[in-house]
Amino acid sequence: MISEVENNLYRITLPMPFRLRHVHVYALVDGQDVALFDTGMIMPGAFERMDSDFKSIGLSVESIRDIYLTHVHTDHCGMAGVIQEKSKAKIHLTGVAHQIHAHFQDADNLIAQARMFYARHGMSGPDVEAIVEEIEDMRSRIPGFTVHSFLQENEIRRFGGRSFEVIFTPGHAAGHVCFFFRDEGVLLAGDHILPYIAPSLSPNIHDEDFQPLGSYLESLDLIEGLPITTLHPGHGNAFSGIDERIREIRAHHTIKKQALHKSIGREPRTTYNICAGIIGAAAANWDDWEKFMALNETYVYLQALKKDGAIQENVSAGVIHYTSTG
Ligand SMILES: [Zn+2]
């Protein structure tokens, strides 16, 4: 489905096999040329859907000159390679996003890193294998592509007569950016701020110094300071009243972090044990993806609590354990 959401800015809604069931990409049109923001996911019929949507407004996938990526999650960058092959489009993303994308192209290394990371956080046997399978699946959905340029913080990019700013918003993913059309007050937010759910946060397994929650909250502050009229997200409807949504998301994280803090006592436990304790009996109904996301979320809050000095980390036999300092 395609609709013009701002003057010469179109939203195309593409299918996704899981969770939110759809993802939006945005197309800035200048005559016969298109700049595409995110690409949607590789899955049967998605490319054809995009092409026929473009044809309904007198364009095609081949009209795409530039592809700007908010981040390199499968649902946002999956089709970049196929579109580039068809259209010769130039692809632009941040240096950090590019590094993550490069890790995804190196299967053996990625899997070895994932095994090590999750084992250190207390997972073993079939649980690690389930995570490896999830990562393999993600990997298969992110084919390679050629990068034309790296996006720089706060730089202004132009396309046709329009200009937009690159706002660095790491958190939901390392290397995430939003694109801000200051003249119109329009923000293409990717997955930084969503209307119905708090965007998930997960570790960068290649960089344990990355603080997902701390970075995410700082990135929210940054967006709060911008004169935004309309926010167009990667999933769900466009909305105004950004400040209220930002307050809700902040409150969500405060509550979840405090709840997690309360569950940590004097007895040393791993991320995995703490997570399993929180999910409890509900785990029986969860699929591997949900467990993977829950473990990642637990990791994210633990890192934030550690940074606050509220919990302490000890490593024994290569496994990390946490205890409360209070
Ligand atoms: Zn995402």
py3Dmol code that shows the C-alpha trace and the ligand (Angstrom):
import py3Dmol

protein = """\
ATOM      1  CA  MET A   1       0.000   0.000   0.000  1.00  0.00           C
ATOM      2  CA  ILE A   2       1.338   3.433  -0.935  1.00  0.00           C
ATOM      3  CA  SER A   3       0.124   6.812   0.267  1.00  0.00           C
ATOM      4  CA  GLU A   4       1.441  10.352   0.045  1.00  0.00           C
ATOM      5  CA  VAL A   5       1.970  11.344   3.696  1.00  0.00           C
ATOM      6  CA  GLU A   6       3.707  14.677   3.073  1.00  0.00           C
ATOM      7  CA  ASN A   7       4.281  16.693  -0.080  1.00  0.00           C
ATOM      8  CA  ASN A   8       6.121  14.248  -2.431  1.00  0.00           C
ATOM      9  CA  LEU A   9       6.924  11.963   0.493  1.00  0.00           C
ATOM     10  CA  TYR A  10       5.261   8.570   0.165  1.00  0.00           C
ATOM     11  CA  ARG A  11       4.848   5.771   2.650  1.00  0.00           C
ATOM     12  CA  ILE A  12       4.921   2.198   1.381  1.00  0.00           C
ATOM     13  CA  THR A  13       3.755  -0.536   3.734  1.00  0.00           C
ATOM     14  CA  LEU A  14       5.380  -3.919   3.266  1.00  0.00           C
ATOM     15  CA  PRO A  15       4.731  -7.305   4.848  1.00  0.00           C
ATOM     16  CA  MET A  16       6.739  -8.800   7.682  1.00  0.00           C
ATOM     17  CA  PRO A  17       6.332 -12.439   8.739  1.00  0.00           C
ATOM     18  CA  PHE A  18       6.455 -11.853  12.489  1.00  0.00           C
ATOM     19  CA  ARG A  19       5.574  -9.572  15.386  1.00  0.00           C
ATOM     20  CA  LEU A  20       4.282  -6.290  14.023  1.00  0.00           C
ATOM     21  CA  ARG A  21       3.327  -7.856  10.661  1.00  0.00           C
ATOM     22  CA  HIS A  22       4.225  -4.782   8.652  1.00  0.00           C
ATOM     23  CA  VAL A  23       7.019  -2.289   8.132  1.00  0.00           C
ATOM     24  CA  HIS A  24       6.911   1.127   6.478  1.00  0.00           C
ATOM     25  CA  VAL A  25       9.477   2.519   4.099  1.00  0.00           C
ATOM     26  CA  TYR A  26       9.407   6.113   2.890  1.00  0.00           C
ATOM     27  CA  ALA A  27      10.065   7.454  -0.588  1.00  0.00           C
ATOM     28  CA  LEU A  28      11.000  11.051  -1.309  1.00  0.00           C
ATOM     29  CA  VAL A  29      10.113  11.781  -4.928  1.00  0.00           C
ATOM     30  CA  ASP A  30      11.764  14.377  -7.134  1.00  0.00           C
ATOM     31  CA  GLY A  31      10.414  14.122 -10.699  1.00  0.00           C
ATOM     32  CA  GLN A  32      11.392  10.634 -11.856  1.00  0.00           C
ATOM     33  CA  ASP A  33      13.931  10.107  -9.074  1.00  0.00           C
ATOM     34  CA  VAL A  34      13.412   8.554  -5.668  1.00  0.00           C
ATOM     35  CA  ALA A  35      15.334   8.571  -2.391  1.00  0.00           C
ATOM     36  CA  LEU A  36      14.214   5.585  -0.332  1.00  0.00           C
ATOM     37  CA  PHE A  37      14.369   5.542   3.477  1.00  0.00           C
ATOM     38  CA  ASP A  38      14.714   1.920   4.657  1.00  0.00           C
ATOM     39  CA  THR A  39      13.852  -0.969   2.390  1.00  0.00           C
ATOM     40  CA  GLY A  40      11.620  -3.523   4.062  1.00  0.00           C
ATOM     41  CA  MET A  41      12.392  -7.145   4.521  1.00  0.00           C
ATOM     42  CA  ILE A  42      13.279  -9.928   2.128  1.00  0.00           C
ATOM     43  CA  MET A  43      10.257 -12.193   1.892  1.00  0.00           C
ATOM     44  CA  PRO A  44       8.118 -13.606  -0.896  1.00  0.00           C
ATOM     45  CA  GLY A  45       6.233 -10.876  -2.730  1.00  0.00           C
ATOM     46  CA  ALA A  46       7.778  -7.906  -0.883  1.00  0.00           C
ATOM     47  CA  PHE A  47       9.907  -6.656  -3.769  1.00  0.00           C
ATOM     48  CA  GLU A  48       7.012  -7.041  -6.228  1.00  0.00           C
ATOM     49  CA  ARG A  49       4.718  -5.212  -3.816  1.00  0.00           C
ATOM     50  CA  MET A  50       7.112  -2.273  -3.644  1.00  0.00           C
ATOM     51  CA  ASP A  51       7.560  -2.197  -7.421  1.00  0.00           C
ATOM     52  CA  SER A  52       3.825  -2.255  -8.118  1.00  0.00           C
ATOM     53  CA  ASP A  53       3.259   0.477  -5.515  1.00  0.00           C
ATOM     54  CA  PHE A  54       5.847   2.638  -7.291  1.00  0.00           C
ATOM     55  CA  LYS A  55       4.248   1.841 -10.671  1.00  0.00           C
ATOM     56  CA  SER A  56       0.904   3.102  -9.372  1.00  0.00           C
ATOM     57  CA  ILE A  57       2.489   6.577  -9.119  1.00  0.00           C
ATOM     58  CA  GLY A  58       4.334   6.363 -12.453  1.00  0.00           C
ATOM     59  CA  LEU A  59       7.685   5.192 -11.031  1.00  0.00           C
ATOM     60  CA  SER A  60       9.385   1.855 -10.392  1.00  0.00           C
ATOM     61  CA  VAL A  61      12.062   0.341  -8.169  1.00  0.00           C
ATOM     62  CA  GLU A  62      14.509   1.377 -10.873  1.00  0.00           C
ATOM     63  CA  SER A  63      13.688   5.045 -10.111  1.00  0.00           C
ATOM     64  CA  ILE A  64      15.480   4.713  -6.745  1.00  0.00           C
ATOM     65  CA  ARG A  65      18.732   6.710  -6.774  1.00  0.00           C
ATOM     66  CA  ASP A  66      19.609   6.673  -3.084  1.00  0.00           C
ATOM     67  CA  ILE A  67      18.820   4.410  -0.159  1.00  0.00           C
ATOM     68  CA  TYR A  68      19.142   5.837   3.357  1.00  0.00           C
ATOM     69  CA  LEU A  69      19.089   3.294   6.183  1.00  0.00           C
ATOM     70  CA  THR A  70      17.978   4.150   9.716  1.00  0.00           C
ATOM     71  CA  HIS A  71      19.596   0.931  11.002  1.00  0.00           C
ATOM     72  CA  VAL A  72      20.507  -2.551   9.850  1.00  0.00           C
ATOM     73  CA  HIS A  73      17.777  -4.704  11.377  1.00  0.00           C
ATOM     74  CA  THR A  74      16.385  -7.202   8.846  1.00  0.00           C
ATOM     75  CA  ASP A  75      13.044  -5.457   8.438  1.00  0.00           C
ATOM     76  CA  HIS A  76      14.704  -2.110   7.651  1.00  0.00           C
ATOM     77  CA  CYS A  77      17.602  -3.064   5.410  1.00  0.00           C
ATOM     78  CA  GLY A  78      16.855  -6.583   4.124  1.00  0.00           C
ATOM     79  CA  MET A  79      16.001  -5.581   0.568  1.00  0.00           C
ATOM     80  CA  ALA A  80      18.809  -3.024   0.173  1.00  0.00           C
ATOM     81  CA  GLY A  81      20.972  -5.433  -1.843  1.00  0.00           C
ATOM     82  CA  VAL A  82      18.224  -6.543  -4.245  1.00  0.00           C
ATOM     83  CA  ILE A  83      17.033  -2.982  -4.826  1.00  0.00           C
ATOM     84  CA  GLN A  84      20.611  -1.858  -5.420  1.00  0.00           C
ATOM     85  CA  GLU A  85      21.100  -4.626  -7.968  1.00  0.00           C
ATOM     86  CA  LYS A  86      18.014  -3.475  -9.909  1.00  0.00           C
ATOM     87  CA  SER A  87      18.396   0.271  -9.597  1.00  0.00           C
ATOM     88  CA  LYS A  88      22.140   0.854  -8.980  1.00  0.00           C
ATOM     89  CA  ALA A  89      21.039   2.995  -6.028  1.00  0.00           C
ATOM     90  CA  LYS A  90      23.689   4.419  -3.708  1.00  0.00           C
ATOM     91  CA  ILE A  91      23.392   3.198  -0.134  1.00  0.00           C
ATOM     92  CA  HIS A  92      24.029   5.473   2.851  1.00  0.00           C
ATOM     93  CA  LEU A  93      24.260   4.448   6.512  1.00  0.00           C
ATOM     94  CA  THR A  94      26.360   5.187   9.580  1.00  0.00           C
ATOM     95  CA  GLY A  95      29.823   3.727  10.074  1.00  0.00           C
ATOM     96  CA  VAL A  96      28.610   1.781  13.117  1.00  0.00           C
ATOM     97  CA  ALA A  97      25.630   0.347  11.206  1.00  0.00           C
ATOM     98  CA  HIS A  98      28.042  -0.632   8.458  1.00  0.00           C
ATOM     99  CA  GLN A  99      30.240  -2.500  10.958  1.00  0.00           C
ATOM    100  CA  ILE A 100      27.228  -4.413  12.272  1.00  0.00           C
ATOM    101  CA  HIS A 101      26.217  -5.223   8.715  1.00  0.00           C
ATOM    102  CA  ALA A 102      29.761  -6.445   8.009  1.00  0.00           C
ATOM    103  CA  HIS A 103      29.595  -8.736  11.076  1.00  0.00           C
ATOM    104  CA  PHE A 104      26.400 -10.229   9.658  1.00  0.00           C
ATOM    105  CA  GLN A 105      28.238 -11.089   6.452  1.00  0.00           C
ATOM    106  CA  ASP A 106      30.861 -13.093   8.364  1.00  0.00           C
ATOM    107  CA  ALA A 107      28.832 -16.067   9.585  1.00  0.00           C
ATOM    108  CA  ASP A 108      31.477 -18.082  11.446  1.00  0.00           C
ATOM    109  CA  ASN A 109      32.729 -15.138  13.405  1.00  0.00           C
ATOM    110  CA  LEU A 110      29.231 -13.903  14.213  1.00  0.00           C
ATOM    111  CA  ILE A 111      28.125 -17.284  15.540  1.00  0.00           C
ATOM    112  CA  ALA A 112      31.338 -17.743  17.565  1.00  0.00           C
ATOM    113  CA  GLN A 113      30.868 -14.274  19.078  1.00  0.00           C
ATOM    114  CA  ALA A 114      27.211 -14.982  19.888  1.00  0.00           C
ATOM    115  CA  ARG A 115      28.032 -18.320  21.553  1.00  0.00           C
ATOM    116  CA  MET A 116      30.712 -16.664  23.673  1.00  0.00           C
ATOM    117  CA  PHE A 117      28.547 -13.694  24.609  1.00  0.00           C
ATOM    118  CA  TYR A 118      25.479 -15.668  25.667  1.00  0.00           C
ATOM    119  CA  ALA A 119      27.536 -18.367  27.411  1.00  0.00           C
ATOM    120  CA  ARG A 120      29.168 -15.626  29.503  1.00  0.00           C
ATOM    121  CA  HIS A 121      25.672 -14.510  30.447  1.00  0.00           C
ATOM    122  CA  GLY A 122      24.772 -17.937  31.780  1.00  0.00           C
ATOM    123  CA  MET A 123      23.184 -19.716  28.853  1.00  0.00           C
ATOM    124  CA  SER A 124      24.116 -23.218  27.939  1.00  0.00           C
ATOM    125  CA  GLY A 125      23.275 -26.169  25.725  1.00  0.00           C
ATOM    126  CA  PRO A 126      20.000 -26.024  23.826  1.00  0.00           C
ATOM    127  CA  ASP A 127      19.277 -22.425  24.879  1.00  0.00           C
ATOM    128  CA  VAL A 128      22.448 -21.139  23.217  1.00  0.00           C
ATOM    129  CA  GLU A 129      21.674 -23.241  20.164  1.00  0.00           C
ATOM    130  CA  ALA A 130      18.175 -21.731  19.974  1.00  0.00           C
ATOM    131  CA  ILE A 131      19.733 -18.259  19.995  1.00  0.00           C
ATOM    132  CA  VAL A 132      22.271 -19.264  17.364  1.00  0.00           C
ATOM    133  CA  GLU A 133      19.357 -20.396  15.193  1.00  0.00           C
ATOM    134  CA  GLU A 134      17.613 -17.040  15.638  1.00  0.00           C
ATOM    135  CA  ILE A 135      20.804 -15.238  14.669  1.00  0.00           C
ATOM    136  CA  GLU A 136      21.318 -17.507  11.654  1.00  0.00           C
ATOM    137  CA  ASP A 137      17.775 -16.719  10.563  1.00  0.00           C
ATOM    138  CA  MET A 138      18.383 -12.962  10.896  1.00  0.00           C
ATOM    139  CA  ARG A 139      21.624 -13.342   8.998  1.00  0.00           C
ATOM    140  CA  SER A 140      19.960 -15.101   6.089  1.00  0.00           C
ATOM    141  CA  ARG A 141      17.634 -12.118   5.760  1.00  0.00           C
ATOM    142  CA  ILE A 142      20.427  -9.535   5.418  1.00  0.00           C
ATOM    143  CA  PRO A 143      22.246 -10.074   2.131  1.00  0.00           C
ATOM    144  CA  GLY A 144      25.283  -7.985   1.234  1.00  0.00           C
ATOM    145  CA  PHE A 145      25.250  -4.596  -0.455  1.00  0.00           C
ATOM    146  CA  THR A 146      27.740  -1.939  -1.477  1.00  0.00           C
ATOM    147  CA  VAL A 147      27.952   1.189   0.644  1.00  0.00           C
ATOM    148  CA  HIS A 148      28.362   4.552  -1.056  1.00  0.00           C
ATOM    149  CA  SER A 149      28.731   6.890   1.908  1.00  0.00           C
ATOM    150  CA  PHE A 150      28.738   7.018   5.680  1.00  0.00           C
ATOM    151  CA  LEU A 151      26.241   9.324   7.336  1.00  0.00           C
ATOM    152  CA  GLN A 152      27.790  11.887   9.669  1.00  0.00           C
ATOM    153  CA  GLU A 153      26.197  13.256  12.821  1.00  0.00           C
ATOM    154  CA  ASN A 154      24.012  16.328  12.156  1.00  0.00           C
ATOM    155  CA  GLU A 155      25.053  16.607   8.538  1.00  0.00           C
ATOM    156  CA  ILE A 156      22.538  17.927   6.029  1.00  0.00           C
ATOM    157  CA  ARG A 157      21.772  15.784   3.002  1.00  0.00           C
ATOM    158  CA  ARG A 158      19.919  17.044  -0.053  1.00  0.00           C
ATOM    159  CA  PHE A 159      17.692  15.333  -2.542  1.00  0.00           C
ATOM    160  CA  GLY A 160      16.002  17.288  -5.325  1.00  0.00           C
ATOM    161  CA  GLY A 161      14.938  20.535  -3.720  1.00  0.00           C
ATOM    162  CA  ARG A 162      14.628  19.043  -0.235  1.00  0.00           C
ATOM    163  CA  SER A 163      17.085  18.820   2.601  1.00  0.00           C
ATOM    164  CA  PHE A 164      17.117  16.695   5.736  1.00  0.00           C
ATOM    165  CA  GLU A 165      19.358  16.337   8.758  1.00  0.00           C
ATOM    166  CA  VAL A 166      20.954  13.145   9.989  1.00  0.00           C
ATOM    167  CA  ILE A 167      20.235  12.759  13.709  1.00  0.00           C
ATOM    168  CA  PHE A 168      22.269  10.064  15.472  1.00  0.00           C
ATOM    169  CA  THR A 169      19.938   8.103  17.754  1.00  0.00           C
ATOM    170  CA  PRO A 170      21.766   4.991  18.983  1.00  0.00           C
ATOM    171  CA  GLY A 171      19.813   2.812  21.423  1.00  0.00           C
ATOM    172  CA  HIS A 172      17.254   0.569  19.727  1.00  0.00           C
ATOM    173  CA  ALA A 173      20.248  -0.411  17.615  1.00  0.00           C
ATOM    174  CA  ALA A 174      23.822   0.807  17.692  1.00  0.00           C
ATOM    175  CA  GLY A 175      24.298   3.094  14.677  1.00  0.00           C
ATOM    176  CA  HIS A 176      20.584   4.024  14.465  1.00  0.00           C
ATOM    177  CA  VAL A 177      19.686   7.397  12.894  1.00  0.00           C
ATOM    178  CA  CYS A 178      16.558   9.451  12.301  1.00  0.00           C
ATOM    179  CA  PHE A 179      16.108  11.804   9.342  1.00  0.00           C
ATOM    180  CA  PHE A 180      14.729  15.244  10.156  1.00  0.00           C
ATOM    181  CA  PHE A 181      13.154  17.525   7.540  1.00  0.00           C
ATOM    182  CA  ARG A 182      13.459  20.736   9.517  1.00  0.00           C
ATOM    183  CA  ASP A 183      11.569  22.946   7.032  1.00  0.00           C
ATOM    184  CA  GLU A 184       8.501  20.723   7.340  1.00  0.00           C
ATOM    185  CA  GLY A 185       8.981  19.582  10.952  1.00  0.00           C
ATOM    186  CA  VAL A 186       8.899  15.972   9.750  1.00  0.00           C
ATOM    187  CA  LEU A 187      10.889  13.185  11.376  1.00  0.00           C
ATOM    188  CA  LEU A 188      11.459   9.795   9.781  1.00  0.00           C
ATOM    189  CA  ALA A 189      12.072   7.948  13.024  1.00  0.00           C
ATOM    190  CA  GLY A 190      12.865   4.374  11.985  1.00  0.00           C
ATOM    191  CA  ASP A 191      12.470   2.333  15.183  1.00  0.00           C
ATOM    192  CA  HIS A 192      13.640   5.045  17.580  1.00  0.00           C
ATOM    193  CA  ILE A 193      10.150   6.078  18.669  1.00  0.00           C
ATOM    194  CA  LEU A 194       7.099   3.947  17.914  1.00  0.00           C
ATOM    195  CA  PRO A 195       3.477   4.791  18.643  1.00  0.00           C
ATOM    196  CA  TYR A 196       2.265   1.636  20.434  1.00  0.00           C
ATOM    197  CA  ILE A 197       5.246  -0.183  21.870  1.00  0.00           C
ATOM    198  CA  ALA A 198       8.505   0.871  23.470  1.00  0.00           C
ATOM    199  CA  PRO A 199      11.163  -0.033  20.897  1.00  0.00           C
ATOM    200  CA  SER A 200      13.142  -3.084  21.946  1.00  0.00           C
ATOM    201  CA  LEU A 201      16.709  -2.628  23.165  1.00  0.00           C
ATOM    202  CA  SER A 202      19.398  -5.219  22.667  1.00  0.00           C
ATOM    203  CA  PRO A 203      23.153  -5.585  23.176  1.00  0.00           C
ATOM    204  CA  ASN A 204      25.762  -5.041  20.546  1.00  0.00           C
ATOM    205  CA  ILE A 205      27.485  -8.399  21.054  1.00  0.00           C
ATOM    206  CA  HIS A 206      30.584  -7.036  19.335  1.00  0.00           C
ATOM    207  CA  ASP A 207      30.871  -4.041  21.625  1.00  0.00           C
ATOM    208  CA  GLU A 208      30.064  -4.553  25.296  1.00  0.00           C
ATOM    209  CA  ASP A 209      30.876  -0.945  26.053  1.00  0.00           C
ATOM    210  CA  PHE A 210      27.722   0.020  24.168  1.00  0.00           C
ATOM    211  CA  GLN A 211      25.083   0.999  26.736  1.00  0.00           C
ATOM    212  CA  PRO A 212      21.750   0.432  24.979  1.00  0.00           C
ATOM    213  CA  LEU A 213      19.487   2.047  27.610  1.00  0.00           C
ATOM    214  CA  GLY A 214      21.774   4.979  28.408  1.00  0.00           C
ATOM    215  CA  SER A 215      22.299   5.690  24.724  1.00  0.00           C
ATOM    216  CA  TYR A 216      18.621   5.280  23.985  1.00  0.00           C
ATOM    217  CA  LEU A 217      17.548   7.746  26.701  1.00  0.00           C
ATOM    218  CA  GLU A 218      20.108  10.297  25.516  1.00  0.00           C
ATOM    219  CA  SER A 219      18.794   9.864  21.988  1.00  0.00           C
ATOM    220  CA  LEU A 220      15.264  10.508  23.267  1.00  0.00           C
ATOM    221  CA  ASP A 221      16.468  13.776  24.852  1.00  0.00           C
ATOM    222  CA  LEU A 222      17.924  14.769  21.515  1.00  0.00           C
ATOM    223  CA  ILE A 223      14.650  14.207  19.676  1.00  0.00           C
ATOM    224  CA  GLU A 224      12.698  16.017  22.390  1.00  0.00           C
ATOM    225  CA  GLY A 225      14.697  19.134  21.590  1.00  0.00           C
ATOM    226  CA  LEU A 226      13.676  19.201  17.915  1.00  0.00           C
ATOM    227  CA  PRO A 227      10.724  21.183  16.529  1.00  0.00           C
ATOM    228  CA  ILE A 228       8.813  18.145  15.240  1.00  0.00           C
ATOM    229  CA  THR A 229       5.286  18.431  13.878  1.00  0.00           C
ATOM    230  CA  THR A 230       4.825  14.894  12.609  1.00  0.00           C
ATOM    231  CA  LEU A 231       6.723  11.724  13.321  1.00  0.00           C
ATOM    232  CA  HIS A 232       6.609   8.925  10.751  1.00  0.00           C
ATOM    233  CA  PRO A 233       7.683   5.642  12.366  1.00  0.00           C
ATOM    234  CA  GLY A 234       8.925   2.391  10.880  1.00  0.00           C
ATOM    235  CA  HIS A 235       5.853   0.622  12.255  1.00  0.00           C
ATOM    236  CA  GLY A 236       2.390   1.985  13.070  1.00  0.00           C
ATOM    237  CA  ASN A 237       0.743   5.286  12.271  1.00  0.00           C
ATOM    238  CA  ALA A 238       2.252   8.750  12.057  1.00  0.00           C
ATOM    239  CA  PHE A 239       1.639  10.909  15.098  1.00  0.00           C
ATOM    240  CA  SER A 240       2.154  14.334  16.676  1.00  0.00           C
ATOM    241  CA  GLY A 241       2.582  15.087  20.384  1.00  0.00           C
ATOM    242  CA  ILE A 242       6.038  13.573  20.439  1.00  0.00           C
ATOM    243  CA  ASP A 243       6.907  14.880  23.912  1.00  0.00           C
ATOM    244  CA  GLU A 244       4.083  12.940  25.536  1.00  0.00           C
ATOM    245  CA  ARG A 245       5.139   9.733  23.792  1.00  0.00           C
ATOM    246  CA  ILE A 246       8.727  10.305  24.907  1.00  0.00           C
ATOM    247  CA  ARG A 247       7.578  10.701  28.521  1.00  0.00           C
ATOM    248  CA  GLU A 248       5.626   7.435  28.298  1.00  0.00           C
ATOM    249  CA  ILE A 249       8.604   5.539  26.938  1.00  0.00           C
ATOM    250  CA  ARG A 250      10.917   6.978  29.612  1.00  0.00           C
ATOM    251  CA  ALA A 251       8.448   5.955  32.338  1.00  0.00           C
ATOM    252  CA  HIS A 252       8.217   2.464  30.844  1.00  0.00           C
ATOM    253  CA  HIS A 253      11.984   1.991  31.158  1.00  0.00           C
ATOM    254  CA  THR A 254      12.135   3.444  34.668  1.00  0.00           C
ATOM    255  CA  ILE A 255       9.461   1.014  35.874  1.00  0.00           C
ATOM    256  CA  LYS A 256      11.039  -2.002  34.192  1.00  0.00           C
ATOM    257  CA  LYS A 257      14.509  -1.147  35.439  1.00  0.00           C
ATOM    258  CA  GLN A 258      13.267  -0.714  39.023  1.00  0.00           C
ATOM    259  CA  ALA A 259      11.349  -4.002  38.874  1.00  0.00           C
ATOM    260  CA  LEU A 260      14.451  -5.788  37.694  1.00  0.00           C
ATOM    261  CA  HIS A 261      16.543  -4.154  40.423  1.00  0.00           C
ATOM    262  CA  LYS A 262      14.125  -5.421  43.088  1.00  0.00           C
ATOM    263  CA  SER A 263      14.523  -8.978  41.836  1.00  0.00           C
ATOM    264  CA  ILE A 264      18.282  -8.955  42.435  1.00  0.00           C
ATOM    265  CA  GLY A 265      19.513  -9.947  45.864  1.00  0.00           C
ATOM    266  CA  ARG A 266      22.761 -11.024  47.543  1.00  0.00           C
ATOM    267  CA  GLU A 267      22.894 -14.361  45.827  1.00  0.00           C
ATOM    268  CA  PRO A 268      24.985 -14.113  42.634  1.00  0.00           C
ATOM    269  CA  ARG A 269      22.957 -14.892  39.514  1.00  0.00           C
ATOM    270  CA  THR A 270      23.571 -14.745  35.802  1.00  0.00           C
ATOM    271  CA  THR A 271      21.637 -12.660  33.280  1.00  0.00           C
ATOM    272  CA  TYR A 272      20.003 -15.892  32.150  1.00  0.00           C
ATOM    273  CA  ASN A 273      18.915 -16.875  35.690  1.00  0.00           C
ATOM    274  CA  ILE A 274      17.596 -13.408  36.442  1.00  0.00           C
ATOM    275  CA  CYS A 275      15.651 -13.405  33.180  1.00  0.00           C
ATOM    276  CA  ALA A 276      14.260 -16.905  33.774  1.00  0.00           C
ATOM    277  CA  GLY A 277      13.173 -15.837  37.271  1.00  0.00           C
ATOM    278  CA  ILE A 278      11.214 -12.922  35.830  1.00  0.00           C
ATOM    279  CA  ILE A 279       9.529 -14.855  33.029  1.00  0.00           C
ATOM    280  CA  GLY A 280       8.757 -17.752  35.388  1.00  0.00           C
ATOM    281  CA  ALA A 281       6.040 -20.141  34.277  1.00  0.00           C
ATOM    282  CA  ALA A 282       5.121 -17.932  31.302  1.00  0.00           C
ATOM    283  CA  ALA A 283       8.256 -19.243  29.571  1.00  0.00           C
ATOM    284  CA  ALA A 284       6.383 -22.416  28.671  1.00  0.00           C
ATOM    285  CA  ASN A 285       4.247 -20.416  26.230  1.00  0.00           C
ATOM    286  CA  TRP A 286       7.068 -18.371  24.741  1.00  0.00           C
ATOM    287  CA  ASP A 287       8.835 -19.101  21.502  1.00  0.00           C
ATOM    288  CA  ASP A 288      12.614 -18.875  21.125  1.00  0.00           C
ATOM    289  CA  TRP A 289      12.431 -15.366  19.702  1.00  0.00           C
ATOM    290  CA  GLU A 290      10.493 -14.064  22.704  1.00  0.00           C
ATOM    291  CA  LYS A 291      12.967 -15.677  25.096  1.00  0.00           C
ATOM    292  CA  PHE A 292      15.850 -14.198  23.110  1.00  0.00           C
ATOM    293  CA  MET A 293      14.308 -10.725  23.323  1.00  0.00           C
ATOM    294  CA  ALA A 294      13.621 -11.130  27.067  1.00  0.00           C
ATOM    295  CA  LEU A 295      17.217 -12.129  27.718  1.00  0.00           C
ATOM    296  CA  ASN A 296      18.460  -9.154  25.702  1.00  0.00           C
ATOM    297  CA  GLU A 297      16.182  -6.831  27.638  1.00  0.00           C
ATOM    298  CA  THR A 298      17.406  -8.232  30.957  1.00  0.00           C
ATOM    299  CA  TYR A 299      20.993  -7.679  29.812  1.00  0.00           C
ATOM    300  CA  VAL A 300      20.175  -4.078  28.864  1.00  0.00           C
ATOM    301  CA  TYR A 301      18.691  -3.202  32.285  1.00  0.00           C
ATOM    302  CA  LEU A 302      21.498  -5.014  34.113  1.00  0.00           C
ATOM    303  CA  GLN A 303      24.078  -2.943  32.250  1.00  0.00           C
ATOM    304  CA  ALA A 304      22.214   0.231  33.198  1.00  0.00           C
ATOM    305  CA  LEU A 305      21.950  -0.844  36.869  1.00  0.00           C
ATOM    306  CA  LYS A 306      25.639  -1.681  36.914  1.00  0.00           C
ATOM    307  CA  LYS A 307      26.468   1.740  35.524  1.00  0.00           C
ATOM    308  CA  ASP A 308      24.266   3.300  38.250  1.00  0.00           C
ATOM    309  CA  GLY A 309      26.247   1.362  40.871  1.00  0.00           C
ATOM    310  CA  ALA A 310      23.062  -0.431  41.985  1.00  0.00           C
ATOM    311  CA  ILE A 311      24.427  -3.885  41.236  1.00  0.00           C
ATOM    312  CA  GLN A 312      27.826  -5.459  41.122  1.00  0.00           C
ATOM    313  CA  GLU A 313      29.306  -7.756  38.525  1.00  0.00           C
ATOM    314  CA  ASN A 314      31.628 -10.692  39.267  1.00  0.00           C
ATOM    315  CA  VAL A 315      33.139 -13.090  36.801  1.00  0.00           C
ATOM    316  CA  SER A 316      33.834 -16.659  37.812  1.00  0.00           C
ATOM    317  CA  ALA A 317      34.872 -19.436  35.429  1.00  0.00           C
ATOM    318  CA  GLY A 318      34.124 -17.125  32.509  1.00  0.00           C
ATOM    319  CA  VAL A 319      30.496 -16.574  33.560  1.00  0.00           C
ATOM    320  CA  ILE A 320      29.188 -13.195  34.752  1.00  0.00           C
ATOM    321  CA  HIS A 321      27.118 -13.005  37.946  1.00  0.00           C
ATOM    322  CA  TYR A 322      25.301 -10.050  39.453  1.00  0.00           C
ATOM    323  CA  THR A 323      24.485  -9.137  43.048  1.00  0.00           C
ATOM    324  CA  SER A 324      22.760  -6.148  44.573  1.00  0.00           C
ATOM    325  CA  THR A 325      24.976  -3.527  46.210  1.00  0.00           C
ATOM    326  CA  GLY A 326      22.090  -2.202  48.333  1.00  0.00           C
TER     327      GLY A 326
END
"""
ligand_1 = """\
1
ZN
Zn 14.740 -2.266 14.443
"""
view = py3Dmol.view(width=600, height=400)
view.addModel(protein, "pdb")
view.setStyle({"model": 0}, {"cartoon": {"style": "trace"}})
view.addModel(ligand_1, "xyz")
view.setStyle({"model": 1}, {"stick": {}})
view.zoomTo()
view.show()
